[in-house]
Amino acid sequence: MADREAKLPDTCREHPPMMPLFTRLWRSSTQRVMTLGGVGMALALLADVLIARRLGFTATTDALLIALMLPRLIGTVGRDATKFSLMTVFIQVQKEDGDAAFADLGARVFNLFFVFGLVLTCAGLLLAGPVVSVIGWGLDPAGRVLATTLLRLSAGIAMFALGSAVLEVMLNSHKHFTVTAIRNAVTPIVVIATTLAAWNHQGAPYLIAGAFTAGYGFYWVLLMHHAHRRLGFRPDARLLPVRETFNTLRGTIGYPLAGFGIRQSARVVERIITSMGPDGSVAAYYYAYRLLAAIQNLVGVSVALTGQPKLTEYDLAGESGRFMAALRRRVGVILLMSVPAAAMLMLLSRPIIDLLYGGSGLGDDGLTASSSVLFILGPAAVFYCMTPVLNSALYAQKRYGAVLYNMCLAAGSNVMLAFVLFKWLGLTGVAWAASVAAVISVMNLLWLLARPTRTHAHRSTS
């Protein structure tokens, strides 16, 4: 027995088998990101519940969601387009050219994104009225006026979100996942505090819209601090993007940016379609869809994000066997986690909606419609979670054109089906469209990954 104990490795002695569960979770970057993402998801859900209970499922809530849609859409597209594709470039520059080249590229890309976000913010302030007339087409005149004011209050989200996107990629490329994993928690904390403070205030919608901007700004400051402390990053306004910068970004970000822009535009079309329903339709669909999106971020994005550096390293080294083995393991993890989550959303759709939004003034008809949407979206959680992981494999292989092609296919099928099915089935028709589009997207991604390009075929024979 003494000899057996003496042969145990140091790691076993340092971490005995009966260590606390929290410690075991914290040792893995994927599990750590998922843990923090789960906290953020819970806080975001709490923020949604508080807003729904304070404002109700009314035209005011619809106006707030319409106003927040475009600034948050810009941030989502910028973050998703850079999260995986730009990380591959940063890792390659670091390995091949060193830390100085990495810092120089990071500073130039950061300046480009932040200035572009500033321009979009100014455009939002000046063109809020015409924008709301388009994306809030189904709102009544009073709702459009309110949404216009709320859009101006939340326009700053674009500037902070695009600046944060580059800082997140820089930190993630060095495997500093923890600080970026709290992104989903920072803004909800600010929104929750503001909603509670303004509970009896008549200007609550305006304060809540401003709180979203403040939350994004606070997260940007937090990322700046960590990028400086961990990477030594210092913004330099003199480092403007040069021709080499644009040449790098044209293929790296151009295709993913266009793809995510098109894909997220499908979400805008969904809001436009649902705004043509009765008052509260936008909110009823939005809050059901948010539960699906939360599971995608918690499971799919966490697994894809933490696995991206390793997939990139395998691809750069030409180790296709290890690349595919790592991808299969991540797909297995997705199935293990997403299938129970999908079953829960489907089987418990009505109790979940009643628990979260039963006191929000939605009414029995509204609760039934929202729970029906969640029931249909439930099984789609498996495909929504698998999409980021399969996309990350294409990003690691720098197959950005394939990503764009898949995004266009998914968005096109989603929009076409949503228009047709809404006329027949109402809100549930939009949910069916999103579900079918997710299945089409995953099937196409599997086909693309099984079909190697000329570059990878040459690597396997050389």
The 8 nearest C-alpha neighbors of each residue, nearest first, counted from 0:
[[1, 3, 2, 4, 5, 6, 7, 12],
 [0, 2, 4, 3, 5, 6, 7, 12],
 [1, 3, 5, 0, 4, 6, 7, 8],
 [4, 2, 0, 6, 5, 1, 7, 8],
 [3, 5, 1, 7, 6, 2, 0, 12],
 [4, 6, 2, 3, 7, 1, 8, 0],
 [7, 5, 3, 4, 8, 2, 1, 9],
 [6, 8, 4, 5, 11, 9, 3, 12],
 [9, 7, 10, 11, 6, 12, 5, 13],
 [8, 10, 12, 11, 13, 7, 14, 6],
 [9, 11, 13, 8, 12, 14, 7, 15],
 [12, 10, 14, 9, 13, 8, 15, 7],
 [11, 13, 9, 10, 14, 15, 8, 7],
 [12, 14, 10, 11, 9, 15, 8, 18],
 [15, 13, 11, 12, 10, 18, 16, 17],
 [14, 16, 17, 11, 18, 12, 13, 10],
 [17, 15, 18, 14, 11, 19, 12, 23],
 [16, 18, 15, 19, 14, 20, 23, 22],
 [17, 19, 15, 16, 20, 14, 22, 23],
 [20, 18, 22, 21, 17, 23, 16, 24],
 [19, 21, 23, 22, 24, 18, 17, 25],
 [20, 22, 24, 23, 19, 25, 18, 26],
 [23, 21, 25, 24, 20, 19, 26, 18],
 [24, 22, 20, 26, 25, 21, 19, 18],
 [25, 23, 21, 22, 30, 26, 27, 31],
 [24, 26, 31, 22, 23, 27, 21, 30],
 [25, 27, 23, 24, 22, 28, 31, 30],
 [28, 26, 30, 29, 25, 31, 24, 23],
 [27, 29, 31, 30, 32, 26, 305, 25],
 [30, 28, 32, 31, 27, 305, 302, 33],
 [29, 31, 33, 27, 32, 24, 28, 34],
 [30, 32, 28, 25, 34, 33, 29, 27],
 [33, 31, 29, 35, 30, 34, 180, 36],
 [32, 34, 36, 30, 31, 35, 297, 301],
 [35, 33, 31, 37, 36, 32, 30, 38],
 [36, 34, 38, 32, 37, 33, 180, 181],
 [35, 37, 33, 39, 34, 38, 297, 32],
 [38, 36, 40, 34, 35, 39, 33, 297],
 [39, 37, 35, 41, 36, 40, 42, 34],
 [38, 40, 184, 183, 36, 42, 37, 41],
 [39, 41, 37, 43, 38, 42, 293, 36],
 [40, 42, 44, 38, 39, 43, 45, 37],
 [41, 43, 45, 39, 44, 40, 187, 184],
 [44, 42, 46, 40, 187, 45, 41, 39],
 [43, 45, 47, 41, 42, 46, 40, 48],
 [44, 46, 42, 48, 43, 47, 49, 41],
 [45, 47, 43, 49, 191, 44, 48, 187],
 [48, 46, 44, 50, 45, 49, 51, 43],
 [47, 49, 45, 51, 46, 50, 52, 355],
 [50, 48, 52, 46, 51, 47, 53, 45],
 [51, 49, 53, 47, 52, 48, 54, 46],
 [50, 52, 55, 48, 54, 49, 359, 53],
 [53, 51, 359, 49, 55, 50, 54, 48],
 [52, 54, 50, 51, 55, 49, 198, 359],
 [55, 53, 51, 52, 50, 60, 56, 59],
 [56, 54, 359, 51, 360, 52, 57, 53],
 [57, 55, 279, 361, 360, 60, 282, 359],
 [58, 56, 279, 59, 60, 55, 278, 61],
 [57, 59, 61, 60, 278, 62, 279, 142],
 [60, 58, 62, 57, 61, 63, 142, 54],
 [59, 61, 63, 57, 62, 58, 56, 54],
 [60, 62, 58, 64, 59, 63, 281, 282],
 [61, 63, 146, 59, 65, 60, 64, 142],
 [64, 62, 60, 66, 61, 65, 146, 67],
 [63, 65, 67, 61, 66, 62, 68, 60],
 [64, 66, 62, 68, 63, 67, 61, 135],
 [67, 65, 150, 63, 146, 64, 68, 149],
 [68, 66, 64, 65, 70, 69, 71, 63],
 [67, 69, 65, 71, 66, 72, 70, 64],
 [68, 70, 72, 71, 67, 73, 66, 65],
 [71, 69, 157, 73, 72, 156, 154, 67],
 [72, 70, 74, 73, 68, 69, 75, 67],
 [71, 73, 69, 75, 70, 74, 68, 76],
 [74, 72, 70, 76, 71, 75, 157, 77],
 [73, 75, 160, 71, 77, 72, 76, 157],
 [76, 74, 72, 78, 77, 73, 79, 71],
 [75, 77, 79, 73, 259, 78, 74, 260],
 [78, 76, 74, 80, 75, 79, 161, 73],
 [77, 79, 164, 75, 81, 76, 80, 82],
 [78, 80, 82, 76, 81, 77, 75, 259],
 [79, 81, 256, 255, 77, 78, 76, 82],
 [82, 80, 85, 84, 78, 79, 83, 77],
 [81, 83, 79, 78, 168, 80, 84, 86],
 [82, 84, 86, 81, 85, 394, 391, 87],
 [83, 85, 394, 81, 86, 87, 251, 82],
 [86, 84, 81, 88, 87, 83, 89, 82],
 [85, 87, 89, 83, 88, 84, 172, 168],
 [86, 88, 90, 85, 84, 89, 395, 311],
 [89, 87, 91, 85, 86, 90, 92, 84],
 [90, 88, 86, 92, 91, 87, 93, 85],
 [89, 91, 93, 87, 88, 92, 172, 86],
 [90, 92, 88, 94, 93, 89, 95, 87],
 [93, 91, 89, 95, 96, 94, 90, 101],
 [92, 94, 97, 90, 101, 91, 96, 98],
 [95, 93, 91, 92, 97, 96, 90, 98],
 [94, 96, 92, 93, 91, 97, 90, 100],
 [97, 95, 92, 93, 100, 94, 98, 101],
 [98, 96, 93, 99, 100, 94, 95, 101],
 [97, 99, 101, 100, 93, 102, 96, 92],
 [100, 98, 102, 101, 97, 103, 96, 93],
 [101, 99, 103, 102, 98, 97, 96, 104],
 [100, 102, 98, 104, 99, 93, 103, 92],
 [103, 101, 105, 99, 100, 104, 106, 98],
 [104, 102, 100, 106, 105, 101, 99, 107],
 [105, 103, 107, 101, 106, 102, 100, 108],
 [104, 106, 102, 108, 103, 107, 109, 101],
 [107, 105, 109, 103, 104, 108, 234, 102],
 [106, 108, 240, 104, 110, 239, 238, 109],
 [107, 109, 111, 105, 110, 106, 104, 112],
 [108, 110, 106, 112, 111, 107, 165, 105],
 [111, 109, 113, 107, 108, 112, 114, 106],
 [112, 110, 108, 109, 114, 113, 115, 107],
 [113, 111, 115, 109, 114, 110, 161, 162],
 [112, 114, 162, 116, 110, 115, 111, 158],
 [115, 113, 117, 116, 111, 112, 110, 118],
 [114, 116, 112, 118, 117, 113, 111, 119],
 [158, 115, 117, 113, 119, 157, 114, 118],
 [116, 118, 158, 114, 120, 115, 119, 113],
 [119, 117, 115, 121, 120, 116, 122, 114],
 [118, 120, 122, 116, 121, 117, 123, 115],
 [121, 119, 117, 123, 154, 122, 155, 118],
 [122, 120, 124, 118, 123, 119, 125, 117],
 [121, 123, 119, 125, 120, 124, 126, 118],
 [124, 122, 120, 127, 126, 121, 125, 154],
 [123, 125, 151, 121, 122, 127, 126, 120],
 [124, 126, 122, 123, 127, 121, 128, 151],
 [127, 125, 123, 128, 129, 122, 124, 130],
 [126, 128, 130, 123, 147, 124, 129, 125],
 [127, 129, 147, 131, 130, 126, 132, 144],
 [130, 128, 132, 131, 126, 127, 133, 147],
 [131, 129, 127, 133, 132, 128, 126, 134],
 [132, 130, 135, 134, 133, 128, 129, 147],
 [131, 133, 129, 130, 136, 135, 134, 128],
 [134, 132, 136, 131, 130, 135, 129, 271],
 [133, 135, 131, 136, 271, 132, 130, 65],
 [136, 134, 131, 132, 137, 138, 133, 271],
 [135, 137, 133, 132, 134, 138, 271, 274],
 [136, 138, 275, 274, 135, 139, 271, 276],
 [139, 137, 135, 142, 136, 143, 274, 140],
 [138, 140, 142, 141, 143, 137, 136, 58],
 [141, 139, 143, 142, 144, 138, 145, 132],
 [142, 140, 144, 143, 139, 145, 138, 146],
 [141, 143, 145, 139, 140, 144, 138, 62],
 [144, 142, 146, 140, 141, 145, 138, 147],
 [143, 145, 147, 141, 142, 146, 140, 148],
 [144, 146, 142, 148, 147, 143, 149, 141],
 [145, 147, 62, 143, 149, 66, 148, 144],
 [148, 146, 150, 144, 127, 128, 145, 149],
 [147, 149, 151, 145, 150, 146, 152, 144],
 [148, 150, 146, 152, 151, 147, 66, 208],
 [151, 149, 66, 153, 147, 152, 148, 154],
 [150, 152, 124, 154, 148, 149, 153, 127],
 [151, 153, 149, 209, 150, 154, 208, 148],
 [152, 154, 150, 212, 155, 151, 208, 209],
 [155, 153, 120, 151, 156, 123, 70, 152],
 [156, 154, 157, 120, 153, 158, 212, 159],
 [155, 157, 212, 154, 159, 158, 70, 160],
 [158, 156, 70, 116, 160, 155, 74, 159],
 [159, 116, 157, 117, 155, 156, 160, 161],
 [158, 160, 162, 156, 216, 161, 157, 215],
 [161, 159, 74, 163, 157, 162, 158, 156],
 [162, 160, 164, 163, 112, 159, 158, 74],
 [161, 163, 113, 159, 164, 160, 112, 165],
 [162, 164, 160, 166, 219, 161, 165, 159],
 [163, 165, 78, 161, 167, 162, 166, 160],
 [166, 164, 168, 167, 163, 109, 162, 169],
 [165, 167, 163, 169, 168, 164, 170, 222],
 [168, 166, 164, 170, 165, 169, 179, 171],
 [167, 169, 171, 165, 170, 166, 86, 82],
 [170, 168, 166, 172, 167, 171, 165, 173],
 [169, 171, 175, 167, 173, 168, 172, 166],
 [172, 170, 174, 168, 175, 173, 176, 169],
 [171, 173, 169, 174, 170, 86, 90, 168],
 [172, 174, 171, 170, 175, 169, 90, 176],
 [175, 173, 171, 172, 176, 170, 305, 308],
 [176, 174, 171, 170, 173, 177, 178, 172],
 [177, 175, 171, 174, 179, 178, 180, 32],
 [178, 176, 180, 179, 175, 32, 181, 31],
 [177, 179, 180, 181, 176, 175, 222, 182],
 [180, 178, 181, 176, 177, 182, 167, 175],
 [179, 181, 177, 182, 178, 32, 35, 36],
 [182, 180, 184, 179, 183, 178, 35, 185],
 [183, 181, 184, 180, 179, 185, 218, 39],
 [182, 184, 39, 181, 185, 40, 36, 186],
 [183, 185, 39, 181, 182, 187, 186, 42],
 [186, 184, 188, 187, 182, 183, 214, 218],
 [185, 187, 214, 189, 188, 184, 215, 190],
 [188, 186, 190, 43, 189, 184, 185, 42],
 [189, 187, 191, 185, 186, 190, 192, 184],
 [190, 188, 186, 192, 187, 191, 214, 210],
 [189, 191, 187, 193, 210, 188, 192, 194],
 [192, 190, 194, 188, 46, 193, 189, 187],
 [191, 193, 189, 195, 190, 194, 196, 188],
 [194, 192, 196, 190, 195, 191, 197, 189],
 [195, 193, 197, 191, 196, 192, 198, 190],
 [194, 196, 198, 192, 197, 193, 191, 49],
 [195, 197, 193, 194, 198, 192, 199, 200],
 [198, 196, 200, 194, 203, 195, 199, 193],
 [197, 199, 195, 200, 196, 194, 53, 203],
 [200, 198, 197, 201, 203, 196, 195, 53],
 [199, 201, 197, 202, 203, 198, 196, 206],
 [202, 200, 203, 199, 197, 204, 198, 205],
 [201, 203, 200, 205, 204, 206, 197, 207],
 [202, 204, 206, 197, 205, 200, 201, 207],
 [205, 203, 207, 206, 202, 208, 63, 149],
 [206, 204, 208, 207, 203, 202, 149, 209],
 [205, 207, 209, 203, 208, 204, 210, 202],
 [206, 208, 210, 204, 209, 205, 203, 194],
 [209, 207, 205, 210, 211, 206, 153, 149],
 [210, 208, 206, 212, 152, 207, 211, 153],
 [209, 211, 207, 213, 190, 208, 212, 214],
 [210, 212, 214, 209, 208, 213, 190, 186],
 [211, 213, 156, 209, 215, 153, 210, 214],
 [212, 214, 210, 216, 211, 215, 217, 209],
 [215, 213, 186, 211, 217, 216, 212, 189],
 [214, 216, 218, 212, 217, 213, 186, 159],
 [217, 215, 213, 219, 214, 218, 159, 212],
 [216, 218, 214, 220, 219, 215, 213, 221],
 [217, 219, 221, 215, 220, 216, 222, 185],
 [220, 218, 216, 222, 163, 217, 221, 159],
 [221, 219, 223, 217, 218, 222, 224, 216],
 [220, 222, 218, 224, 219, 223, 217, 225],
 [223, 221, 225, 219, 224, 220, 226, 218],
 [224, 222, 220, 226, 221, 225, 227, 219],
 [223, 225, 221, 227, 222, 226, 228, 220],
 [224, 226, 228, 222, 227, 223, 229, 221],
 [227, 225, 223, 230, 229, 232, 224, 228],
 [226, 228, 231, 232, 224, 225, 230, 229],
 [227, 229, 225, 226, 231, 230, 224, 232],
 [230, 228, 226, 227, 225, 231, 232, 170],
 [231, 229, 226, 232, 227, 228, 170, 225],
 [230, 232, 227, 228, 229, 233, 226, 102],
 [233, 231, 227, 230, 226, 234, 102, 228],
 [232, 234, 227, 235, 231, 106, 226, 223],
 [235, 233, 106, 236, 232, 110, 109, 238],
 [234, 236, 237, 238, 233, 106, 110, 107],
 [235, 237, 238, 234, 239, 110, 106, 107],
 [238, 236, 235, 239, 107, 234, 110, 106],
 [239, 237, 107, 236, 235, 106, 240, 110],
 [238, 240, 107, 237, 241, 110, 236, 111],
 [239, 241, 107, 244, 111, 238, 108, 242],
 [242, 240, 244, 243, 239, 245, 107, 238],
 [241, 243, 245, 244, 246, 240, 247, 248],
 [244, 242, 246, 241, 245, 247, 240, 248],
 [245, 243, 247, 241, 242, 246, 240, 248],
 [244, 246, 248, 242, 247, 243, 249, 241],
 [247, 245, 243, 249, 244, 248, 242, 250],
 [248, 246, 244, 245, 249, 243, 251, 250],
 [247, 249, 251, 245, 252, 250, 246, 244],
 [250, 248, 253, 246, 247, 251, 245, 252],
 [249, 251, 253, 248, 252, 254, 247, 399],
 [250, 252, 248, 249, 84, 253, 247, 85],
 [251, 253, 248, 255, 256, 254, 250, 249],
 [252, 254, 249, 256, 250, 255, 251, 257],
 [253, 255, 257, 256, 403, 399, 252, 400],
 [256, 254, 258, 80, 252, 257, 253, 403],
 [257, 255, 80, 253, 259, 258, 254, 252],
 [256, 258, 260, 254, 255, 259, 261, 253],
 [259, 257, 403, 255, 406, 261, 260, 256],
 [258, 260, 262, 256, 261, 76, 257, 263],
 [261, 259, 257, 263, 258, 262, 76, 256],
 [260, 262, 264, 258, 259, 263, 257, 407],
 [263, 261, 259, 410, 264, 265, 260, 406],
 [262, 264, 265, 266, 260, 261, 259, 267],
 [265, 263, 267, 261, 266, 262, 260, 268],
 [264, 266, 268, 263, 267, 262, 410, 414],
 [267, 265, 269, 263, 264, 268, 270, 262],
 [268, 266, 264, 270, 269, 265, 271, 263],
 [267, 269, 271, 265, 266, 270, 272, 264],
 [270, 268, 266, 272, 267, 271, 273, 265],
 [271, 269, 273, 267, 268, 272, 274, 281],
 [272, 270, 268, 274, 269, 273, 134, 135],
 [271, 273, 269, 270, 274, 275, 268, 418],
 [272, 274, 270, 275, 281, 276, 271, 280],
 [275, 273, 137, 271, 276, 272, 281, 270],
 [276, 274, 137, 273, 272, 277, 271, 138],
 [275, 277, 274, 273, 280, 278, 272, 425],
 [278, 276, 280, 279, 275, 274, 273, 281],
 [279, 277, 280, 58, 57, 276, 56, 274],
 [278, 280, 56, 57, 282, 281, 283, 58],
 [281, 279, 283, 282, 278, 277, 276, 273],
 [282, 280, 273, 284, 274, 279, 283, 61],
 [281, 283, 285, 279, 280, 284, 61, 286],
 [284, 282, 280, 369, 281, 285, 286, 279],
 [283, 285, 287, 281, 282, 286, 369, 288],
 [286, 284, 282, 288, 287, 283, 281, 289],
 [285, 287, 289, 288, 284, 283, 282, 290],
 [288, 286, 373, 284, 289, 285, 290, 369],
 [289, 287, 285, 291, 290, 286, 284, 292],
 [290, 288, 292, 286, 291, 287, 293, 285],
 [289, 291, 293, 288, 292, 287, 294, 286],
 [290, 292, 288, 294, 289, 293, 380, 295],
 [293, 291, 289, 295, 294, 290, 296, 288],
 [292, 294, 290, 296, 295, 291, 40, 289],
 [295, 293, 297, 291, 296, 292, 298, 290],
 [294, 296, 384, 292, 299, 293, 298, 297],
 [297, 295, 300, 293, 294, 298, 299, 292],
 [296, 298, 294, 36, 295, 33, 301, 37],
 [299, 297, 301, 295, 296, 300, 294, 302],
 [300, 298, 384, 295, 302, 301, 296, 387],
 [299, 301, 296, 303, 302, 387, 304, 298],
 [302, 300, 304, 298, 303, 299, 33, 297],
 [303, 301, 299, 300, 304, 305, 29, 306],
 [302, 304, 388, 300, 306, 301, 305, 387],
 [305, 303, 301, 307, 306, 302, 300, 83],
 [304, 306, 29, 307, 302, 303, 301, 28],
 [307, 305, 303, 304, 309, 308, 302, 310],
 [306, 308, 310, 304, 309, 305, 303, 311],
 [309, 307, 311, 310, 306, 312, 172, 305],
 [308, 310, 312, 311, 307, 306, 313, 305],
 [311, 309, 313, 307, 312, 308, 322, 395],
 [310, 312, 395, 308, 314, 309, 313, 307],
 [311, 313, 309, 315, 314, 310, 316, 308],
 [314, 312, 318, 316, 310, 311, 322, 315],
 [313, 315, 317, 311, 316, 312, 318, 310],
 [316, 314, 312, 317, 313, 311, 318, 91],
 [315, 317, 313, 314, 318, 312, 319, 311],
 [316, 318, 314, 315, 319, 313, 458, 459],
 [319, 317, 313, 316, 320, 321, 314, 322],
 [318, 320, 322, 321, 317, 323, 314, 313],
 [319, 321, 322, 323, 318, 324, 325, 313],
 [320, 322, 324, 319, 323, 318, 325, 313],
 [321, 323, 319, 325, 320, 324, 313, 310],
 [324, 322, 326, 320, 325, 321, 327, 319],
 [323, 325, 321, 327, 326, 322, 320, 328],
 [326, 324, 328, 322, 323, 327, 321, 329],
 [325, 327, 323, 329, 324, 328, 322, 330],
 [328, 326, 330, 324, 329, 325, 323, 331],
 [329, 327, 331, 325, 326, 330, 324, 332],
 [328, 330, 332, 326, 331, 327, 333, 325],
 [329, 331, 333, 327, 332, 328, 326, 334],
 [332, 330, 328, 334, 329, 333, 335, 327],
 [331, 333, 329, 335, 330, 334, 336, 328],
 [334, 332, 330, 336, 331, 335, 337, 329],
 [335, 333, 331, 337, 336, 332, 338, 330],
 [334, 336, 332, 333, 337, 331, 338, 339],
 [337, 335, 333, 334, 338, 339, 332, 340],
 [336, 338, 340, 381, 334, 339, 333, 341],
 [337, 339, 341, 340, 334, 336, 381, 342],
 [340, 338, 342, 341, 337, 343, 336, 335],
 [341, 339, 337, 343, 338, 342, 344, 336],
 [342, 340, 377, 378, 338, 344, 380, 343],
 [341, 343, 339, 345, 340, 344, 346, 338],
 [342, 344, 340, 346, 341, 345, 347, 339],
 [345, 343, 377, 341, 348, 347, 342, 346],
 [344, 346, 374, 377, 342, 348, 343, 347],
 [345, 347, 343, 348, 344, 342, 374, 349],
 [348, 346, 350, 344, 343, 349, 345, 351],
 [347, 349, 370, 344, 351, 345, 374, 350],
 [348, 350, 370, 352, 351, 347, 353, 367],
 [351, 349, 353, 347, 352, 348, 354, 370],
 [352, 350, 354, 348, 349, 353, 347, 355],
 [351, 353, 349, 355, 354, 350, 356, 370],
 [354, 352, 357, 350, 356, 351, 355, 349],
 [355, 353, 351, 352, 357, 350, 356, 349],
 [356, 354, 352, 353, 357, 48, 351, 358],
 [355, 357, 359, 358, 353, 352, 354, 48],
 [356, 358, 353, 359, 354, 355, 352, 361],
 [359, 357, 356, 360, 52, 361, 355, 353],
 [360, 358, 52, 55, 356, 51, 361, 357],
 [359, 361, 55, 362, 358, 56, 357, 52],
 [360, 362, 365, 56, 359, 366, 363, 55],
 [363, 361, 365, 364, 360, 366, 357, 359],
 [362, 364, 366, 365, 367, 361, 368, 357],
 [365, 363, 367, 366, 362, 368, 361, 369],
 [366, 364, 368, 361, 362, 367, 363, 369],
 [367, 365, 363, 369, 368, 364, 370, 361],
 [366, 368, 364, 370, 365, 369, 363, 371],
 [369, 367, 365, 371, 366, 370, 364, 372],
 [370, 368, 372, 283, 366, 371, 367, 287],
 [369, 371, 349, 373, 367, 348, 372, 368],
 [372, 370, 374, 368, 369, 373, 367, 375],
 [373, 371, 369, 427, 375, 370, 374, 430],
 [372, 374, 370, 376, 287, 371, 375, 348],
 [375, 373, 345, 371, 377, 348, 372, 376],
 [374, 376, 372, 373, 377, 430, 371, 431],
 [375, 377, 373, 379, 374, 378, 434, 430],
 [376, 378, 345, 341, 344, 374, 379, 375],
 [379, 377, 341, 380, 376, 381, 345, 342],
 [378, 380, 434, 376, 382, 377, 381, 383],
 [379, 381, 383, 378, 341, 382, 377, 384],
 [382, 380, 337, 384, 379, 383, 338, 378],
 [383, 381, 385, 379, 384, 380, 437, 438],
 [382, 384, 380, 386, 385, 381, 295, 379],
 [385, 383, 299, 295, 381, 382, 386, 380],
 [384, 386, 382, 388, 383, 387, 299, 381],
 [385, 387, 389, 383, 388, 384, 441, 390],
 [388, 386, 390, 389, 385, 300, 299, 303],
 [389, 387, 303, 391, 390, 385, 386, 299],
 [388, 390, 392, 386, 391, 387, 385, 444],
 [389, 391, 387, 393, 392, 388, 386, 394],
 [390, 392, 394, 388, 389, 393, 387, 303],
 [393, 391, 395, 389, 390, 394, 396, 388],
 [394, 392, 396, 398, 390, 391, 395, 397],
 [393, 395, 397, 391, 84, 396, 392, 398],
 [396, 394, 311, 392, 397, 393, 310, 391],
 [395, 397, 393, 394, 398, 314, 392, 311],
 [398, 396, 394, 395, 399, 393, 84, 251],
 [399, 397, 393, 396, 401, 400, 394, 402],
 [398, 400, 402, 401, 397, 254, 255, 394],
 [399, 401, 403, 402, 398, 254, 404, 255],
 [400, 402, 404, 399, 403, 398, 405, 447],
 [403, 401, 399, 405, 400, 404, 406, 255],
 [404, 402, 258, 400, 406, 401, 405, 254],
 [403, 405, 401, 407, 402, 406, 400, 408],
 [406, 404, 408, 402, 407, 403, 409, 401],
 [405, 407, 258, 403, 409, 408, 262, 404],
 [408, 406, 410, 404, 405, 409, 411, 403],
 [407, 409, 405, 411, 406, 410, 412, 404],
 [408, 410, 406, 436, 440, 412, 407, 411],
 [411, 409, 262, 413, 407, 412, 265, 408],
 [410, 412, 408, 414, 413, 409, 407, 415],
 [411, 413, 415, 409, 410, 414, 436, 416],
 [414, 412, 410, 436, 432, 416, 411, 415],
 [415, 413, 417, 411, 416, 412, 265, 410],
 [416, 414, 412, 418, 417, 413, 411, 419],
 [415, 417, 432, 419, 413, 418, 414, 420],
 [418, 416, 429, 414, 432, 420, 419, 415],
 [419, 417, 415, 416, 421, 420, 414, 422],
 [418, 420, 416, 417, 421, 422, 415, 423],
 [419, 421, 428, 423, 417, 422, 424, 418],
 [422, 420, 425, 428, 424, 423, 418, 419],
 [421, 423, 420, 419, 424, 425, 418, 428],
 [422, 424, 420, 421, 425, 428, 419, 427],
 [423, 425, 428, 421, 427, 420, 422, 426],
 [426, 424, 421, 428, 427, 422, 423, 429],
 [427, 425, 428, 429, 421, 424, 430, 273],
 [428, 426, 430, 372, 429, 425, 424, 431],
 [427, 429, 420, 424, 421, 431, 426, 430],
 [430, 428, 417, 432, 426, 427, 431, 421],
 [429, 431, 427, 433, 428, 432, 372, 376],
 [432, 430, 428, 434, 429, 433, 435, 427],
 [431, 433, 429, 416, 417, 413, 435, 430],
 [434, 432, 430, 436, 431, 413, 435, 437],
 [435, 433, 431, 437, 379, 436, 432, 376],
 [434, 436, 438, 432, 437, 433, 431, 439],
 [435, 437, 439, 413, 433, 409, 434, 438],
 [438, 436, 440, 434, 435, 439, 382, 383],
 [439, 437, 435, 441, 440, 436, 382, 442],
 [440, 438, 436, 442, 437, 441, 443, 435],
 [439, 441, 437, 443, 409, 438, 442, 436],
 [442, 440, 444, 438, 443, 439, 386, 445],
 [443, 441, 439, 445, 444, 440, 438, 446],
 [442, 444, 446, 440, 441, 445, 439, 447],
 [445, 443, 441, 447, 446, 442, 440, 448],
 [446, 444, 448, 442, 443, 447, 449, 441],
 [445, 447, 443, 449, 444, 448, 450, 442],
 [446, 448, 444, 450, 449, 445, 443, 401],
 [449, 447, 445, 450, 446, 444, 451, 393],
 [450, 448, 446, 447, 445, 451, 444, 452],
 [449, 451, 447, 448, 446, 452, 445, 456],
 [452, 450, 455, 449, 456, 448, 453, 447],
 [451, 453, 454, 455, 456, 450, 398, 457],
 [452, 454, 456, 455, 457, 451, 458, 450],
 [455, 453, 457, 452, 456, 458, 451, 459],
 [454, 456, 458, 457, 452, 453, 451, 459],
 [455, 457, 453, 459, 458, 454, 452, 451],
 [456, 458, 454, 460, 455, 459, 453, 461],
 [459, 457, 455, 461, 456, 460, 454, 317],
 [458, 460, 456, 457, 461, 455, 319, 317],
 [461, 459, 457, 458, 456, 455, 454, 317],
 [460, 458, 459, 457, 456, 317, 455, 454]]
